[in-house]
Amino acid sequence: KVDEADLKAYMQDHIGEYTSPEEMRIESMAFSGKAFAEDAIENLRKGSDFQWIRSNAEGRVDPGKDNNILPFGGLPVVTKELPEDIRKVLSGAGSGSYRLYSPSGGLHFVLHIREVIPPAPLPFESVKSVIEKTVYVEKRKKAFEAYLEKLRGASVVKFFATGKDFEQLLRGSRQ
């Protein structure tokens, strides 16, 4: 029998398994040169509008003309699923910040971190059935092991064949 207190205790003990990952909402724009991207970041930090810079800044690359543009689009992305070099650039970034990402290949990207969505425990009700199965299997295993110990304590157990000897006996009986 598994009761709700057991389930909640298990979730607390394994909270890392039942926590949403960090996510970020990111917008990006590409520039043909690093100096153009740095100027854009400086203007953004001074208060310029991201969309205006994206449309009007000198040296920007039109997203429709280059297949190497990063397509973030402002949707939440799981941070740990991003490529390692981008994760390094985003490390420690907060909501509203700007970062320069310059991979090899010529383009330089201004990344606008619109929002950082920190990890959070998942709602208990959404993971309850998964936890219930896990806790049930663990309890059943412990009960079975306790029963085996009780049986072993009540009688003498002798092993006549183990390991390779046992395998040989099994193979021999099939022939």
N, C-alpha and C positions, 0 to 999 in steps of 0.2 A: 504494500500500500504506500502510495506517495501522496503526501499532503502539501498544501500550498506553502507552508512554512519551510519545508524541505527544498522546494523549488526556489523560493526567494533566497534562502541561504546559499544554495548552489550558485545562483546568479551572482551574488555578492562575492563569493569565493573565486569566481571565474569571470569577473566583470570585463576584463580585456577582450574576451571572446564575444561579448554582447554589447559592444560599443561601436558606434558608427565611426568611420575614419574621418580625419580632417579633410575638409573640402575647401576649395576656393572658387570664387567667381572671378574670372580673368578676362580682360579684353586686351587685344594686342593690335599693334600696327607695325608695319615693316618700313625700314629705311634703307636706302642704297649705300649709305655711309655711316660710320660710327658717329662722326661729328654732328650729322643731322639728327640722329637719334638722341644724342646727349643734349642738343639744343631743345628738342621737343620735351624731354624730361624736365629740363630747367624751366621752360615756360609753363609746363603743367604744374610744377611745384609752386610757381608764382601765382597760380590761379586760372590759367587758361583752360578752356573747355576741351575735354578729350575728343569729342566728336568734331569740333572745329579744327583741331590740330590734325586729326585723322584725314580730314577732307582738304586741308589747305597748306599744311606744312611743307616746306621745301625738302626735297630729297625723299619724300614718301614713295612707297611702291604701291601701285594699284592692286588690291587683292584679286581682282578679276583677271589680271594679266600674268600673275606668277603663281605657280602651283606649290611653291615652297613656303607659302604664308601659313602661320600657325592659326588654325581655326578654332579658337577658344569660344568666341561668340558670347561670352558673359554667362554661359551655363555653368553650374557647379561641376567641378572636376575633382576626383579623388587625388589628393596631393601625392600620395605614395605610388600612384600608378603612372605619374609623369616620368619622362626620361630623367636619369640621374642629373645630367647637366642643368636641366631646367629646375629640378628640385633644389639644387645648390643655390641657384640665383634667387629662388623664392624663399629660401630658408630665413626665418625670422621676420618675414614680411607681414605687415598688418593691413587691415582694411584701409583702402584709400591710398596706398603707397604705389610707387612706380619703380620698376626695375628695368635695367638694360640687360638684354640677352643677346649675345653675339656669338652664335655658333659658327663653325667653319662653313664656308659656302658663300660668303659675301654679304648676305643680308644681316641687318641689325634690327632687333625688335624692342619696342617699348611695351612693357607689360604693365597694365593697370590692374592692380589687385583690388577689385571693387569690394569684395567681402571675403573674410576668412571665417569659415564655419568650423568651429572647434569640434573635436570628438565629443560625443555625448552618449550616455547609456541608452540603449534601445528601450522602448516601452516594454514593461514586463509582459503584458498581454500579447505582444507581437512575437515573443520568443518562448512563451510558456509551453507550447506543445513540443518544441524541440528539446527544451530543458527536461520536460516530463519524461520523454523517452530515454534520455541519457541517465537521469537519476534512477529510473525504474531498472534499467540494465545494471547499473552499479549496485543498487540494493539487492537485486536478484543474485548477482555474482557473490556478494558478501554473504548472503544467506546460504548459498550453495557451499561456499568455502567453510562456513561455520558448521554446516551439516556434515561435511566430509571430515572435519576435525573431530566432531562428536563420534562419528562412526569409527574413525581410526583409534580413538581413545577407548572405545568399547570392545574392540577385537584386535587380534594380532594380524598385522598385514605383512606378508612376505612377498618380495619380488624375486622371481626365479629367472627372469630374463629382462634385460634393460638394453637400451641403445641398440648397438649393432646385433647383439644376440637376438633381440626381439624382432628386428627387421628380417634377420635370416630365418627365424621361425615362421614369420608371415610369408616370406617368399617361398619357403619350402612347402608350406601347406597348399600353395596355389599350383604347384607343379604336379 
